[in-house]
Amino acid sequence: MTKHHDTGYKELFSHPEFVQQLIEGFAPPEIAAMVDFSTLKNHSGNYITPLFEEKFEDVVWSVAVHWQGLTARVFLYLLLEFQSRVDPGMSLRMLHYVACFYQHLLKTKVTTPAQGLPPILPIVLYNGSQRWTAREDIYDQVRPEPPVFLRAYQPHLRYYLIDEGRYTREQLGVINSPLSGLFEVENAAGDRACLQAAVDRLVRLIQADPNKARLDWLITRWLKRHLRRLGADIDLKQIHSLVEDKAMLAENLESWAKREREEGRLEGRQEGRQEGRQEGEQIGMRKGRQAAAQETSRNLIKLGVLSDGQIAQATGLTVEQVEALRAAAQH
């Protein structure tokens, strides 16, 4: 796991229910159709990567997959990426992480070179504010594209991207799993009304799940962390269950939204008064400069040396204004 790792998501994906919901709801359907989710086994652990010299905690599961009369154990390698910017080097990082993981399997005798390396499905789960644009296959970063006879010798590894922000409310709405509700909550972070609606839907999804009690406990912990990251000005200590305390949470969210609206109006009024003061000061300065220019013009007129055009040029007044001042002086 990278330094952008979110402990809330790490905890969720240490439970098989969420891994199953991720594959069933967000991976290609042909993959979910082959998977026997009853065989999910957690292999998560800590590894030292010599290239990047960092310790990362990965979410790694294995599961039995059946196809064409064969059964094999496939490793699901989940890299949870929580950062605001897209990482153009992700395909290189993933290539390195997978190589280190294979090395770990050999070192710990999970497999041997003679037995072969097991299939792997690398997944990047990304929840940044920008949409993901980085290349998803390391081969696509080889530039220029090598001639045909060299292509077989280039590295090939593609990760499967799940970019939460690309899913609309309508798309998430047809995926009836608590995980889709979590994604909707994250996507609605900037809109308090949408956030409340997403939390309400999440509660309904939890209530409909056969593992309601455990999911309620896990998701409540996750949501409290999420609201703290948003800077929610609400008391979360009294929220122990989304299902049992949904009314209290709704009241707190509405109070938070109301305070934000009031603060926004107050800030708007303060900005308005500030702009008014600044405009008044500017008007006063313009009037002061105008009065000074007029006084200078009157003195120059009394000297009788310069023409009206020259006085206008010297003071910044118009010729018509100087002529009016001369006419007033003569009367």
DRENDO-1510 file (C-alpha; in Angstrom, 1 decimal, always signed):
<recs>
REC; n; res; u; v; w
REC; 1; MET; +0.0; +0.0; +0.0 .
REC; 2; THR; +1.2; +3.5; -0.8 .
REC; 3; LYS; +1.6; +6.4; +1.6 .
REC; 4; HIS; -1.8; +7.6; +0.4 .
REC; 5; HIS; -3.3; +4.4; +1.8 .
REC; 6; ASP; -6.6; +4.9; +3.6 .
REC; 7; THR; -7.0; +2.7; +6.7 .
REC; 8; GLY; -10.8; +2.7; +6.4 .
REC; 9; TYR; -10.8; +1.1; +3.0 .
REC; 10; LYS; -8.0; -1.3; +4.0 .
REC; 11; GLU; -10.2; -2.5; +6.9 .
REC; 12; LEU; -13.2; -2.9; +4.6 .
REC; 13; PHE; -11.3; -5.0; +2.0 .
REC; 14; SER; -9.9; -7.3; +4.7 .
REC; 15; HIS; -13.4; -8.8; +4.7 .
REC; 16; PRO; -14.6; -11.1; +1.9 .
REC; 17; GLU; -18.0; -9.5; +1.5 .
REC; 18; PHE; -16.4; -6.3; +0.1 .
REC; 19; VAL; -14.0; -8.2; -2.2 .
REC; 20; GLN; -17.0; -10.1; -3.6 .
REC; 21; GLN; -19.0; -6.8; -4.0 .
REC; 22; LEU; -16.1; -5.2; -5.8 .
REC; 23; ILE; -15.7; -8.1; -8.3 .
REC; 24; GLU; -19.4; -8.6; -8.8 .
REC; 25; GLY; -20.3; -4.9; -9.2 .
REC; 26; PHE; -17.2; -3.3; -10.8 .
REC; 27; ALA; -15.1; -6.0; -12.5 .
REC; 28; PRO; -15.9; -7.4; -16.0 .
REC; 29; PRO; -18.9; -9.7; -15.6 .
REC; 30; GLU; -17.1; -12.7; -17.2 .
REC; 31; ILE; -14.6; -12.6; -14.3 .
REC; 32; ALA; -17.3; -12.7; -11.7 .
REC; 33; ALA; -19.1; -15.6; -13.5 .
REC; 34; MET; -16.0; -17.8; -13.1 .
REC; 35; VAL; -15.2; -17.0; -9.5 .
REC; 36; ASP; -16.2; -19.3; -6.5 .
REC; 37; PHE; -16.4; -16.6; -3.8 .
REC; 38; SER; -16.8; -19.2; -1.1 .
REC; 39; THR; -13.1; -20.0; -1.6 .
REC; 40; LEU; -11.8; -16.4; -0.9 .
REC; 41; LYS; -8.7; -16.5; +1.2 .
REC; 42; ASN; -6.8; -13.5; +2.5 .
REC; 43; HIS; -3.1; -13.3; +1.8 .
REC; 44; SER; -2.5; -9.6; +2.7 .
REC; 45; GLY; +0.9; -8.8; +4.1 .
REC; 46; ASN; +3.8; -6.4; +4.3 .
REC; 47; TYR; +6.6; -6.5; +1.7 .
REC; 48; ILE; +9.8; -4.5; +1.2 .
REC; 49; THR; +10.3; -3.4; -2.4 .
REC; 50; PRO; +14.0; -2.8; -3.1 .
REC; 51; LEU; +13.4; -0.6; -6.1 .
REC; 52; PHE; +11.2; +2.0; -4.4 .
REC; 53; GLU; +12.6; +1.4; -0.9 .
REC; 54; GLU; +9.2; +1.6; +0.6 .
REC; 55; LYS; +7.1; -0.7; +2.8 .
REC; 56; PHE; +3.6; -1.2; +1.4 .
REC; 57; GLU; +0.6; -3.0; +2.7 .
REC; 58; ASP; -1.4; -4.7; +0.0 .
REC; 59; VAL; -4.8; -6.2; +0.0 .
REC; 60; VAL; -4.2; -9.6; -1.6 .
REC; 61; TRP; -6.9; -12.4; -1.8 .
REC; 62; SER; -6.9; -15.7; -3.7 .
REC; 63; VAL; -10.0; -17.3; -5.0 .
REC; 64; ALA; -10.8; -20.4; -7.0 .
REC; 65; VAL; -11.7; -19.8; -10.7 .
REC; 66; HIS; -13.3; -22.3; -13.0 .
REC; 67; TRP; -13.2; -22.2; -16.8 .
REC; 68; GLN; -13.2; -24.8; -19.6 .
REC; 69; GLY; -13.3; -27.6; -17.1 .
REC; 70; LEU; -10.2; -26.3; -15.3 .
REC; 71; THR; -9.9; -24.9; -11.8 .
REC; 72; ALA; -7.1; -22.6; -10.7 .
REC; 73; ARG; -6.4; -20.3; -7.7 .
REC; 74; VAL; -6.2; -16.7; -8.9 .
REC; 75; PHE; -4.6; -14.0; -6.8 .
REC; 76; LEU; -6.6; -10.7; -6.6 .
REC; 77; TYR; -4.0; -8.0; -6.0 .
REC; 78; LEU; -5.8; -4.8; -4.9 .
REC; 79; LEU; -3.9; -1.6; -4.8 .
REC; 80; LEU; -5.9; +1.1; -3.1 .
REC; 81; GLU; -4.9; +4.5; -4.4 .
REC; 82; PHE; -6.0; +7.6; -2.5 .
REC; 83; GLN; -4.6; +10.7; -3.9 .
REC; 84; SER; -5.9; +13.8; -5.7 .
REC; 85; ARG; -3.6; +13.5; -8.7 .
REC; 86; VAL; -3.2; +10.8; -11.3 .
REC; 87; ASP; +0.0; +8.8; -11.1 .
REC; 88; PRO; +1.5; +8.5; -14.7 .
REC; 89; GLY; +3.9; +5.9; -13.4 .
REC; 90; MET; +1.3; +3.5; -12.0 .
REC; 91; SER; +1.9; +0.8; -14.6 .
REC; 92; LEU; +5.6; +0.7; -13.7 .
REC; 93; ARG; +4.7; +0.6; -10.0 .
REC; 94; MET; +2.2; -2.2; -10.6 .
REC; 95; LEU; +4.7; -4.2; -12.6 .
REC; 96; HIS; +7.2; -3.9; -9.8 .
REC; 97; TYR; +4.7; -4.7; -7.1 .
REC; 98; VAL; +3.5; -7.8; -8.9 .
REC; 99; ALA; +7.1; -9.0; -9.5 .
REC; 100; CYS; +7.8; -8.5; -5.8 .
REC; 101; PHE; +4.7; -10.4; -4.9 .
REC; 102; TYR; +5.6; -13.3; -7.1 .
REC; 103; GLN; +9.0; -13.3; -5.5 .
REC; 104; HIS; +7.4; -13.5; -2.1 .
REC; 105; LEU; +5.3; -16.5; -3.2 .
REC; 106; LEU; +8.5; -18.3; -4.3 .
REC; 107; LYS; +10.4; -17.3; -1.2 .
REC; 108; THR; +7.6; -18.5; +1.1 .
REC; 109; LYS; +7.2; -21.8; -0.8 .
REC; 110; VAL; +3.6; -21.0; -1.8 .
REC; 111; THR; +4.7; -22.2; -5.2 .
REC; 112; THR; +7.9; -23.2; -6.9 .
REC; 113; PRO; +9.5; -22.4; -10.3 .
REC; 114; ALA; +8.6; -25.9; -11.4 .
REC; 115; GLN; +5.0; -25.6; -10.4 .
REC; 116; GLY; +4.7; -22.2; -12.1 .
REC; 117; LEU; +3.4; -18.8; -11.0 .
REC; 118; PRO; -0.3; -18.5; -10.4 .
REC; 119; PRO; -2.6; -16.2; -12.5 .
REC; 120; ILE; -3.1; -12.7; -11.0 .
REC; 121; LEU; -5.7; -9.9; -11.4 .
REC; 122; PRO; -4.1; -6.6; -10.5 .
REC; 123; ILE; -6.7; -4.0; -9.6 .
REC; 124; VAL; -6.2; -0.3; -8.9 .
REC; 125; LEU; -9.1; +1.2; -6.9 .
REC; 126; TYR; -8.8; +5.0; -7.3 .
REC; 127; ASN; -10.9; +7.7; -5.6 .
REC; 128; GLY; -9.0; +10.9; -6.5 .
REC; 129; SER; -10.8; +14.1; -7.6 .
REC; 130; GLN; -9.4; +14.1; -11.1 .
REC; 131; ARG; -10.3; +11.4; -13.6 .
REC; 132; TRP; -7.7; +8.7; -14.2 .
REC; 133; THR; -5.8; +9.3; -17.5 .
REC; 134; ALA; -2.6; +7.2; -16.9 .
REC; 135; ARG; -1.7; +4.3; -19.1 .
REC; 136; GLU; -3.0; +1.0; -17.8 .
REC; 137; ASP; -0.5; -1.3; -19.5 .
REC; 138; ILE; +3.3; -0.9; -19.1 .
REC; 139; TYR; +3.7; -1.7; -22.7 .
REC; 140; ASP; +1.9; +1.5; -23.7 .
REC; 141; GLN; +4.6; +3.5; -22.0 .
REC; 142; VAL; +7.4; +2.1; -24.2 .
REC; 143; ARG; +8.1; +4.8; -26.7 .
REC; 144; PRO; +8.6; +4.9; -29.6 .
REC; 145; GLU; +6.7; +1.7; -30.3 .
REC; 146; PRO; +9.4; -0.9; -31.1 .
REC; 147; PRO; +9.5; -2.7; -34.4 .
REC; 148; VAL; +7.5; -6.0; -34.8 .
REC; 149; PHE; +10.5; -8.3; -34.1 .
REC; 150; LEU; +11.1; -6.5; -30.7 .
REC; 151; ARG; +7.6; -6.3; -29.4 .
REC; 152; ALA; +7.5; -9.8; -28.0 .
REC; 153; TYR; +10.5; -8.8; -25.8 .
REC; 154; GLN; +8.9; -5.8; -24.1 .
REC; 155; PRO; +7.2; -6.0; -20.7 .
REC; 156; HIS; +3.4; -6.6; -20.7 .
REC; 157; LEU; +1.3; -6.1; -17.6 .
REC; 158; ARG; -2.1; -4.4; -17.5 .
REC; 159; TYR; -4.0; -3.5; -14.3 .
REC; 160; TYR; -7.8; -3.2; -14.1 .
REC; 161; LEU; -8.8; +0.3; -13.1 .
REC; 162; ILE; -11.8; +1.1; -11.0 .
REC; 163; ASP; -12.1; +4.9; -10.9 .
REC; 164; GLU; -14.9; +5.7; -8.5 .
REC; 165; GLY; -15.5; +9.2; -9.8 .
REC; 166; ARG; -16.4; +7.9; -13.2 .
REC; 167; TYR; -19.6; +6.3; -12.0 .
REC; 168; THR; -22.8; +8.4; -12.1 .
REC; 169; ARG; -25.5; +8.2; -9.4 .
REC; 170; GLU; -27.6; +6.3; -11.9 .
REC; 171; GLN; -24.9; +3.7; -12.6 .
REC; 172; LEU; -24.2; +3.2; -8.9 .
REC; 173; GLY; -28.0; +3.0; -8.3 .
REC; 174; VAL; -28.3; -0.2; -10.3 .
REC; 175; ILE; -25.5; -1.9; -8.4 .
REC; 176; ASN; -27.3; -3.0; -5.2 .
REC; 177; SER; -24.4; -3.5; -2.8 .
REC; 178; PRO; -23.2; -1.5; +0.2 .
REC; 179; LEU; -19.9; -0.9; -1.7 .
REC; 180; SER; -21.8; +1.0; -4.4 .
REC; 181; GLY; -23.4; +3.0; -1.6 .
REC; 182; LEU; -19.9; +3.8; -0.2 .
REC; 183; PHE; -18.8; +5.0; -3.7 .
REC; 184; GLU; -21.9; +7.2; -3.9 .
REC; 185; VAL; -21.1; +8.7; -0.5 .
REC; 186; GLU; -17.6; +9.5; -1.6 .
REC; 187; ASN; -18.7; +11.0; -4.9 .
REC; 188; ALA; -21.3; +13.2; -3.1 .
REC; 189; ALA; -18.8; +14.7; -0.7 .
REC; 190; GLY; -19.1; +18.3; -2.0 .
REC; 191; ASP; -22.9; +18.4; -2.0 .
REC; 192; ARG; -24.6; +18.1; +1.4 .
REC; 193; ALA; -28.0; +17.2; +0.0 .
REC; 194; CYS; -26.6; +14.5; -2.2 .
REC; 195; LEU; -24.5; +13.3; +0.7 .
REC; 196; GLN; -27.6; +12.9; +2.9 .
REC; 197; ALA; -29.4; +11.0; +0.1 .
REC; 198; ALA; -26.3; +8.8; -0.5 .
REC; 199; VAL; -26.2; +8.0; +3.3 .
REC; 200; ASP; -29.9; +7.2; +3.3 .
REC; 201; ARG; -29.4; +4.8; +0.4 .
REC; 202; LEU; -26.4; +3.2; +2.1 .
REC; 203; VAL; -28.5; +2.5; +5.2 .
REC; 204; ARG; -31.2; +0.8; +3.0 .
REC; 205; LEU; -28.5; -1.4; +1.3 .
REC; 206; ILE; -27.1; -2.4; +4.7 .
REC; 207; GLN; -30.5; -3.3; +6.0 .
REC; 208; ALA; -31.1; -5.5; +3.0 .
REC; 209; ASP; -27.8; -7.4; +3.3 .
REC; 210; PRO; -27.7; -10.8; +5.0 .
REC; 211; ASN; -24.6; -9.8; +6.9 .
REC; 212; LYS; -26.3; -6.6; +8.1 .
REC; 213; ALA; -24.9; -6.5; +11.7 .
REC; 214; ARG; -21.2; -6.8; +10.6 .
REC; 215; LEU; -21.6; -4.5; +7.6 .
REC; 216; ASP; -23.3; -1.9; +9.8 .
REC; 217; TRP; -20.4; -1.9; +12.2 .
REC; 218; LEU; -17.7; -1.8; +9.5 .
REC; 219; ILE; -19.4; +0.9; +7.4 .
REC; 220; THR; -20.2; +3.0; +10.4 .
REC; 221; ARG; -16.5; +3.1; +11.3 .
REC; 222; TRP; -15.6; +3.9; +7.7 .
REC; 223; LEU; -18.2; +6.7; +7.4 .
REC; 224; LYS; -17.1; +8.3; +10.6 .
REC; 225; ARG; -13.5; +8.4; +9.3 .
REC; 226; HIS; -14.8; +9.8; +6.0 .
REC; 227; LEU; -16.8; +12.6; +7.6 .
REC; 228; ARG; -13.8; +13.6; +9.7 .
REC; 229; ARG; -11.7; +13.9; +6.5 .
REC; 230; LEU; -14.5; +16.1; +5.1 .
REC; 231; GLY; -14.1; +18.3; +8.2 .
REC; 232; ALA; -17.7; +17.6; +9.3 .
REC; 233; ASP; -18.7; +19.9; +12.2 .
REC; 234; ILE; -20.9; +17.3; +13.9 .
REC; 235; ASP; -20.7; +15.1; +17.0 .
REC; 236; LEU; -19.8; +11.6; +15.8 .
REC; 237; LYS; -19.2; +10.1; +19.2 .
REC; 238; GLN; -22.9; +9.3; +19.6 .
REC; 239; ILE; -23.1; +7.5; +16.2 .
REC; 240; HIS; -22.5; +3.8; +16.7 .
REC; 241; SER; -24.7; +2.3; +14.1 .
REC; 242; LEU; -25.9; +3.7; +10.8 .
REC; 243; VAL; -29.0; +1.6; +11.0 .
REC; 244; GLU; -29.9; +2.4; +14.6 .
REC; 245; ASP; -28.7; +6.0; +14.6 .
REC; 246; LYS; -29.7; +7.1; +11.1 .
REC; 247; ALA; -32.2; +9.7; +12.4 .
REC; 248; MET; -29.5; +11.2; +14.7 .
REC; 249; LEU; -27.0; +11.2; +11.8 .
REC; 250; ALA; -29.5; +12.8; +9.4 .
REC; 251; GLU; -30.2; +15.6; +12.0 .
REC; 252; ASN; -26.5; +16.2; +12.5 .
REC; 253; LEU; -25.8; +16.3; +8.7 .
REC; 254; GLU; -28.7; +18.8; +8.3 .
REC; 255; SER; -27.4; +21.0; +11.1 .
REC; 256; TRP; -23.9; +20.9; +9.5 .
REC; 257; ALA; -25.4; +21.9; +6.1 .
REC; 258; LYS; -27.4; +24.7; +7.8 .
REC; 259; ARG; -24.3; +26.1; +9.5 .
REC; 260; GLU; -22.4; +26.0; +6.3 .
REC; 261; ARG; -25.3; +27.9; +4.6 .
REC; 262; GLU; -25.4; +30.5; +7.3 .
REC; 263; GLU; -21.6; +30.9; +7.2 .
REC; 264; GLY; -21.8; +31.3; +3.5 .
REC; 265; ARG; -24.4; +34.0; +3.8 .
REC; 266; LEU; -22.4; +35.8; +6.5 .
REC; 267; GLU; -19.3; +35.6; +4.4 .
REC; 268; GLY; -21.2; +37.0; +1.5 .
REC; 269; ARG; -22.5; +39.9; +3.6 .
REC; 270; GLN; -18.9; +40.5; +4.9 .
REC; 271; GLU; -17.6; +40.4; +1.3 .
REC; 272; GLY; -20.3; +42.8; +0.2 .
REC; 273; ARG; -19.5; +45.3; +3.0 .
REC; 274; GLN; -15.8; +45.0; +2.2 .
REC; 275; GLU; -16.5; +45.6; -1.5 .
REC; 276; GLY; -18.7; +48.6; -0.5 .
REC; 277; ARG; -15.9; +50.1; +1.6 .
REC; 278; GLN; -13.4; +49.6; -1.1 .
REC; 279; GLU; -15.7; +51.2; -3.7 .
REC; 280; GLY; -16.3; +54.1; -1.3 .
REC; 281; GLU; -12.6; +54.6; -0.8 .
REC; 282; GLN; -12.0; +54.5; -4.5 .
REC; 283; ILE; -14.8; +57.1; -5.1 .
REC; 284; GLY; -13.3; +59.3; -2.4 .
REC; 285; MET; -9.8; +59.1; -3.9 .
REC; 286; ARG; -11.2; +60.0; -7.3 .
REC; 287; LYS; -13.0; +63.0; -5.9 .
REC; 288; GLY; -9.9; +64.1; -4.0 .
REC; 289; ARG; -7.8; +63.8; -7.2 .
REC; 290; GLN; -10.4; +65.7; -9.1 .
REC; 291; ALA; -10.5; +68.5; -6.5 .
REC; 292; ALA; -6.7; +68.8; -6.5 .
REC; 293; ALA; -6.6; +69.0; -10.3 .
REC; 294; GLN; -9.3; +71.7; -10.3 .
REC; 295; GLU; -7.4; +73.8; -7.8 .
REC; 296; THR; -4.1; +73.4; -9.8 .
REC; 297; SER; -6.0; +74.5; -12.9 .
REC; 298; ARG; -7.4; +77.6; -11.2 .
REC; 299; ASN; -3.9; +78.6; -10.1 .
REC; 300; LEU; -2.5; +78.1; -13.7 .
REC; 301; ILE; -5.4; +80.1; -15.1 .
REC; 302; LYS; -4.5; +83.0; -12.7 .
REC; 303; LEU; -0.9; +83.0; -14.0 .
REC; 304; GLY; -2.2; +83.5; -17.5 .
REC; 305; VAL; +0.8; +81.7; -19.1 .
REC; 306; LEU; -0.6; +78.4; -20.4 .
REC; 307; SER; -3.4; +77.7; -22.8 .
REC; 308; ASP; -6.5; +75.7; -21.8 .
REC; 309; GLY; -5.1; +72.7; -23.7 .
REC; 310; GLN; -1.7; +72.9; -21.9 .
REC; 311; ILE; -3.5; +73.2; -18.5 .
REC; 312; ALA; -5.7; +70.2; -19.4 .
REC; 313; GLN; -2.6; +68.2; -20.3 .
REC; 314; ALA; -0.8; +69.1; -17.1 .
REC; 315; THR; -3.7; +68.4; -14.7 .
REC; 316; GLY; -5.5; +65.5; -16.4 .
REC; 317; LEU; -8.7; +67.5; -16.8 .
REC; 318; THR; -10.5; +67.8; -20.1 .
REC; 319; VAL; -10.2; +71.0; -22.1 .
REC; 320; GLU; -14.0; +71.6; -21.5 .
REC; 321; GLN; -13.4; +71.4; -17.8 .
REC; 322; VAL; -10.6; +73.9; -17.9 .
REC; 323; GLU; -12.7; +76.2; -20.1 .
REC; 324; ALA; -15.5; +76.0; -17.5 .
REC; 325; LEU; -13.1; +76.8; -14.7 .
REC; 326; ARG; -11.8; +79.8; -16.7 .
REC; 327; ALA; -15.3; +81.0; -17.3 .
REC; 328; ALA; -16.2; +80.8; -13.6 .
REC; 329; ALA; -13.0; +82.7; -12.7 .
REC; 330; GLN; -13.9; +85.5; -15.0 .
REC; 331; HIS; -17.3; +86.0; -13.4 .
</recs>
